Amino acid sequence: MSEHDVIKSQPFDAPFVRVRGRLSRQGVISWSPCLRTSHPPSWIRSRQGDEQSRSPSGAPHTTKPPPPPSPAPIGSAAEPVRPGRAPVAPGEPGGSTAVAPPRDDGYMVVFQDAQEKVIARAPVHIRFFAPERQHALFTQRLPYHRDTHRVVFFRGERELGALTVPKRLPEFVLVHPVKSHEVDVHGILHLRWDLAKAEKAPAKKAPLTYYVRYSADGGQWYRPGVNIKGTSFDLDLREMPGGERCIAQVIATNGYQTSYVETPPFAVPRKSPEILLATPQGPLLFAQGFSREEGPLVGESIVWLADGGRPVGMGASFDVRQLGDRTHQLAVRVTDSRGAVTLQHLGWYNGGTGQPVTPRAGCA
């Protein structure tokens, strides 16, 4: 296989890192692979919202993390440090460049450099959902730092667990598809990838975990494949939104560093809208439309029809009793923004009681 037959991986340059794992009641940490992400942590979003509400109308806003607060005293929930190490102030060499507001329970995720100085830190809320539960899941997002050497979980000054960060980026290649015409846009996308030669040895020490995501427009992403340990994934494009320039990505993490490969763009047909119908028993009928491309279809997108196509109602609900005493044939129609239509026949109903009935001879 030549280098012209594959697509090489490149750095996944998302600004944040998602840290996940679980904590036992005995204080033991089990780590999930860290993964770079474009989604900011909630504590940054809330600060940006506060700053935006205070900004003059029309003033530009930045997505850059806000300046950190002053460091808290040693051993507090906001500044966990290893015993014997003094805290460092933000902006100083080795100081924290991103600090989240403190919480009362004292749990903290910390990024440290090779000298165990704090690069970034954020609180973690731990909750055991039932007395019999022996583990609590945790998740947090922090700004990505290339110099991170350890991801450490603290409670106060006590280190409960640490994850050593590999320095090198994962290297792998997309084997299939490498040309747009290799994609069956009406069926299954067979994604196949492999480790690059340079990754064979490092992967034995830090195995890669893969994720698959898909976009029909380059803006909204779906993640149909998670925590994949193998080197293949079958993506059913019949269940995915359609578009003219759809792409799929395979993302690889070695525990912290993240790379990805991307398919060439391909056109997937748009899907007809779907009708989500509640029980057809009257007198009140309920329906909602759904588009793979647009999401829920409500309001004027839903039209109720009687007796061969006469519009009698609009919106998510319809009371059959407003039609009068005689028997009526009902249907519901859903239309998306591009005019694609789906029609579902509901059967015959008594307009007086609103209940479904069996049509008499000659009514059909």
ZINORHU-V590736 format. One record per backbone hydrogen bond with DSSP energy under -1.0 kcal/mol. CO is the residue of the C=O (numbers start at 1). NH is the residue of the N-H. E is the energy in kcal/mol with one decimal. If there is no record, write none. Layout:
co->CO nh->NH e->E
co->CO nh->NH e->E
This chain:
co->2 nh->5 e->-1.7
co->7 nh->174 e->-3.1
co->10 nh->260 e->-2.3
co->11 nh->13 e->-1.1
co->12 nh->14 e->-1.8
co->15 nh->144 e->-2.6
co->16 nh->37 e->-2.5
co->17 nh->142 e->-2.1
co->18 nh->35 e->-1.7
co->19 nh->140 e->-2.1
co->20 nh->32 e->-2.3
co->21 nh->138 e->-2.4
co->22 nh->30 e->-2.5
co->23 nh->136 e->-2.4
co->24 nh->27 e->-1.9
co->28 nh->24 e->-2.3
co->30 nh->22 e->-2.2
co->35 nh->18 e->-3.6
co->37 nh->16 e->-2.0
co->41 nh->45 e->-2.2
co->42 nh->46 e->-2.6
co->43 nh->47 e->-1.1
co->44 nh->48 e->-2.6
co->45 nh->49 e->-2.2
co->46 nh->50 e->-2.0
co->47 nh->51 e->-2.8
co->48 nh->52 e->-2.6
co->49 nh->53 e->-2.2
co->50 nh->54 e->-1.2
co->56 nh->59 e->-2.1
co->73 nh->76 e->-2.0
co->79 nh->75 e->-1.1
co->82 nh->85 e->-2.1
co->89 nh->92 e->-1.9
co->92 nh->95 e->-3.0
co->98 nh->121 e->-2.0
co->106 nh->156 e->-2.4
co->107 nh->124 e->-1.9
co->108 nh->154 e->-3.1
co->109 nh->122 e->-2.2
co->110 nh->152 e->-3.0
co->111 nh->119 e->-3.5
co->111 nh->120 e->-1.2
co->112 nh->149 e->-3.7
co->112 nh->150 e->-1.8
co->113 nh->116 e->-2.0
co->117 nh->113 e->-1.9
co->119 nh->97 e->-3.4
co->120 nh->111 e->-3.3
co->121 nh->100 e->-1.0
co->122 nh->109 e->-2.8
co->130 nh->133 e->-1.4
co->134 nh->25 e->-1.6
co->136 nh->23 e->-2.8
co->138 nh->21 e->-1.8
co->140 nh->19 e->-3.6
co->142 nh->17 e->-3.1
co->145 nh->148 e->-1.4
co->149 nh->165 e->-2.9
co->150 nh->112 e->-2.6
co->151 nh->163 e->-2.8
co->152 nh->110 e->-2.8
co->153 nh->160 e->-3.0
co->153 nh->161 e->-1.2
co->154 nh->108 e->-2.3
co->155 nh->158 e->-2.0
co->158 nh->155 e->-2.5
co->161 nh->153 e->-3.0
co->163 nh->151 e->-2.5
co->171 nh->196 e->-2.1
co->172 nh->9 e->-1.8
co->173 nh->194 e->-2.2
co->174 nh->7 e->-1.9
co->176 nh->192 e->-2.5
co->179 nh->182 e->-1.5
co->180 nh->183 e->-1.7
co->183 nh->185 e->-1.2
co->184 nh->187 e->-1.8
co->187 nh->237 e->-2.0
co->189 nh->191 e->-1.0
co->189 nh->235 e->-2.8
co->191 nh->233 e->-2.1
co->192 nh->175 e->-2.5
co->192 nh->176 e->-2.0
co->194 nh->173 e->-3.0
co->196 nh->199 e->-1.7
co->197 nh->200 e->-1.1
co->199 nh->203 e->-2.4
co->201 nh->204 e->-1.3
co->202 nh->206 e->-2.8
co->209 nh->253 e->-2.3
co->210 nh->228 e->-2.8
co->211 nh->251 e->-3.3
co->212 nh->225 e->-1.6
co->213 nh->249 e->-2.9
co->214 nh->222 e->-2.7
co->215 nh->247 e->-2.3
co->222 nh->214 e->-2.7
co->225 nh->212 e->-2.8
co->228 nh->210 e->-2.7
co->231 nh->193 e->-2.1
co->233 nh->191 e->-2.7
co->235 nh->189 e->-3.5
co->235 nh->237 e->-1.0
co->236 nh->239 e->-1.6
co->243 nh->268 e->-2.4
co->246 nh->266 e->-1.9
co->247 nh->215 e->-2.3
co->248 nh->263 e->-2.6
co->249 nh->213 e->-2.3
co->250 nh->261 e->-2.1
co->251 nh->211 e->-2.3
co->252 nh->259 e->-2.4
co->253 nh->209 e->-2.2
co->255 nh->34 e->-1.7
co->257 nh->254 e->-1.8
co->258 nh->12 e->-2.2
co->259 nh->252 e->-3.1
co->260 nh->10 e->-2.1
co->261 nh->250 e->-2.1
co->266 nh->246 e->-2.9
co->268 nh->243 e->-1.5
co->274 nh->290 e->-2.2
co->276 nh->288 e->-1.9
co->283 nh->320 e->-2.7
co->285 nh->318 e->-2.1
co->286 nh->278 e->-2.3
co->288 nh->276 e->-3.6
co->289 nh->297 e->-3.1
co->290 nh->274 e->-3.4
co->291 nh->295 e->-2.6
co->295 nh->291 e->-2.7
co->297 nh->289 e->-2.2
co->298 nh->301 e->-1.9
co->299 nh->302 e->-1.8
co->301 nh->335 e->-1.8
co->302 nh->315 e->-2.2
co->303 nh->333 e->-3.0
co->304 nh->312 e->-2.8
co->304 nh->313 e->-1.2
co->305 nh->331 e->-2.2
co->306 nh->310 e->-2.2
co->310 nh->306 e->-2.4
co->313 nh->304 e->-2.3
co->316 nh->287 e->-2.7
co->318 nh->285 e->-2.9
co->319 nh->322 e->-1.6
co->320 nh->323 e->-2.0
co->321 nh->324 e->-1.1
co->326 nh->351 e->-2.1
co->328 nh->349 e->-2.9
co->329 nh->307 e->-2.7
co->330 nh->346 e->-2.6
co->330 nh->347 e->-1.2
co->331 nh->305 e->-3.2
co->332 nh->344 e->-2.6
co->333 nh->303 e->-2.7
co->334 nh->342 e->-2.3
co->336 nh->339 e->-1.7
co->340 nh->336 e->-2.1
co->342 nh->334 e->-2.6
co->344 nh->332 e->-2.4
co->347 nh->330 e->-2.9
co->348 nh->357 e->-2.1
co->349 nh->328 e->-2.8
co->350 nh->354 e->-3.2
co->355 nh->350 e->-2.8
co->360 nh->363 e->-2.3
